[in-house]
Amino acid sequence: MADVNSKNKVHDLLLVMGPKLSLALIISMALMACGKNDQAAGLPAGGTALPVSMIEVQPTSVPISAEAVAQTEGAKEVEIRPRVGGILLRRLYDEGAAVKAGQPMFLIDPVPYQNALAQAKAQLAEQKARIVQTEREEKRLLDLLEGIGKINHLFHKF
């Protein structure tokens, strides 16, 4: 009975795998038939030399140079921020040159700052004039108060 089972299994395996194996065998035979033949490709038979051209090489000196696109980066990254705002009139340093701490780097348009200074000076002069006027007013009022005190003193005598 075991012999019948094994025959059934082989028969089932052939039914499933048979078409696949047949297809693989046909494809492999077709590929072998398409192989290249050296003589059919126009190559000379083994041992025949092919024609070649030759040139004579002369020694010369050639300058060695290389060009590359790159991006460089400084050793230190420094952030530059202005202390004041304004319109830049001129740059006072050369690109890539070393700069020292405290060295001016830009010339800023001075006109707005000159106008602000003139306005501040005018306000200062105005406040000084008010102080002088207030001091005169104080003196006048003190004189009046002193006069009223004398009148009251005379009035109380009678």
C-alpha positions as CSV (number, residue, x, y, z in Angstrom):
1,M,0.0,0.0,0.0
2,A,2.9,2.3,0.7
3,D,4.1,1.6,-2.8
4,V,0.8,2.9,-4.3
5,N,0.9,6.1,-2.2
6,S,4.4,7.0,-3.4
7,K,3.4,6.4,-7.1
8,N,0.4,8.7,-6.6
9,K,2.6,11.4,-5.1
10,V,5.1,11.2,-8.0
11,H,2.2,11.3,-10.5
12,D,0.7,14.4,-8.7
13,L,4.1,16.1,-8.7
14,L,4.6,15.5,-12.4
15,L,1.2,16.9,-13.2
16,V,1.9,20.1,-11.3
17,M,5.6,20.5,-12.2
18,G,5.5,19.1,-15.7
19,P,4.4,22.2,-17.6
20,K,6.9,24.4,-15.7
21,L,9.8,22.0,-16.4
22,S,8.9,21.8,-20.0
23,L,8.8,25.5,-20.4
24,A,12.2,25.9,-18.6
25,L,13.7,23.3,-21.0
26,I,12.4,25.0,-24.1
27,I,13.7,28.5,-23.0
28,S,17.2,27.2,-22.2
29,M,17.5,25.4,-25.6
30,A,16.4,28.6,-27.4
31,L,19.0,30.6,-25.5
32,M,21.7,28.1,-26.4
33,A,20.8,28.4,-30.0
34,C,21.2,32.2,-29.9
35,G,24.8,32.0,-28.8
36,K,27.5,34.0,-30.7
37,N,29.7,32.4,-33.3
38,D,33.2,34.1,-33.5
39,Q,33.5,33.6,-37.3
40,A,29.9,34.7,-37.9
41,A,30.5,38.0,-36.1
42,G,33.3,39.0,-38.6
43,L,36.2,38.4,-36.3
44,P,39.3,36.9,-37.8
45,A,40.2,33.3,-37.0
46,G,42.4,32.9,-33.9
47,G,46.0,34.0,-34.3
48,T,45.4,36.6,-37.1
49,A,46.8,40.1,-36.2
50,L,44.6,43.1,-36.5
51,P,45.8,46.4,-38.2
52,V,46.7,49.2,-35.7
53,S,48.0,52.8,-36.1
54,M,50.9,54.0,-34.0
55,I,52.3,57.4,-33.0
56,E,55.6,58.4,-31.4
57,V,55.4,60.0,-28.0
58,Q,57.6,63.1,-27.2
59,P,58.3,64.3,-23.7
60,T,56.9,67.8,-22.9
61,S,56.3,69.8,-19.8
62,V,52.7,70.5,-18.9
63,P,51.7,72.9,-16.2
64,I,49.7,71.2,-13.4
65,S,46.6,73.1,-12.4
66,A,43.3,72.0,-11.0
67,E,40.1,73.9,-10.9
68,A,37.3,72.9,-8.5
69,V,34.1,74.5,-7.4
70,A,34.1,74.8,-3.6
71,Q,32.8,76.7,-0.7
72,T,35.2,78.0,2.0
73,E,34.4,78.6,5.6
74,G,36.3,80.8,8.1
75,A,38.0,79.4,11.2
76,K,35.6,81.5,13.4
77,E,32.1,82.5,12.6
78,V,31.5,86.1,13.7
79,E,28.1,87.8,13.8
80,I,28.3,91.5,12.9
81,R,25.5,93.6,14.3
82,P,25.2,97.4,14.2
83,R,24.9,99.4,17.4
84,V,22.7,102.0,15.6
85,G,20.5,102.0,12.5
86,G,21.0,104.1,9.4
87,I,21.9,104.2,5.7
88,L,25.3,102.9,4.9
89,L,27.4,105.3,2.8
90,R,30.6,103.4,2.6
91,R,32.3,100.2,3.7
92,L,35.6,101.0,5.6
93,Y,37.3,97.5,5.3
94,D,38.5,95.3,2.5
95,E,36.7,92.0,2.0
96,G,38.7,89.2,3.6
97,A,41.0,91.5,5.6
98,A,41.5,91.2,9.3
99,V,39.6,93.7,11.5
100,K,40.4,94.7,15.1
101,A,37.9,95.1,17.9
102,G,36.5,98.6,17.9
103,Q,37.6,99.3,14.3
104,P,34.9,101.2,12.3
105,M,33.6,99.0,9.5
106,F,31.0,101.2,7.9
107,L,30.3,104.9,7.4
108,I,26.7,105.6,8.3
109,D,24.8,108.7,7.0
110,P,25.3,111.3,9.7
111,V,22.5,113.7,8.7
112,P,19.7,112.1,10.8
113,Y,22.0,112.0,13.8
114,Q,23.0,115.7,13.3
115,N,19.4,116.6,13.1
116,A,18.6,114.7,16.3
117,L,21.5,116.4,18.0
118,A,20.4,119.9,16.9
119,Q,16.9,119.1,18.2
120,A,18.2,117.9,21.5
121,K,20.3,121.0,21.9
122,A,17.2,123.2,21.1
123,Q,15.2,121.3,23.7
124,L,18.0,121.8,26.2
125,A,18.1,125.6,25.5
126,E,14.4,125.7,25.9
127,Q,14.5,124.0,29.3
128,K,17.3,126.4,30.4
129,A,15.2,129.4,29.4
130,R,12.3,128.0,31.4
131,I,14.5,127.6,34.4
132,V,15.6,131.3,34.1
133,Q,12.0,132.4,33.7
134,T,10.9,130.3,36.7
135,E,13.7,131.8,38.8
136,R,12.5,135.4,37.8
137,E,8.9,134.5,38.6
138,E,10.0,133.1,42.0
139,K,11.9,136.3,42.8
140,R,8.9,138.5,41.8
141,L,6.5,136.4,43.8
142,L,8.8,136.5,46.9
143,D,9.1,140.3,46.5
144,L,5.3,140.6,46.3
145,L,4.9,138.3,49.4
146,E,7.4,140.5,51.3
147,G,5.5,143.6,50.3
148,I,2.2,142.1,51.5
149,G,3.8,141.2,54.8
150,K,4.9,144.8,55.3
151,I,1.4,146.0,54.5
152,N,-0.1,143.6,57.0
153,H,2.3,144.7,59.6
154,L,1.4,148.4,59.1
155,F,-2.3,147.5,59.1
156,H,-2.1,145.7,62.4
157,K,-0.4,148.7,64.0
158,F,-3.4,150.9,63.6
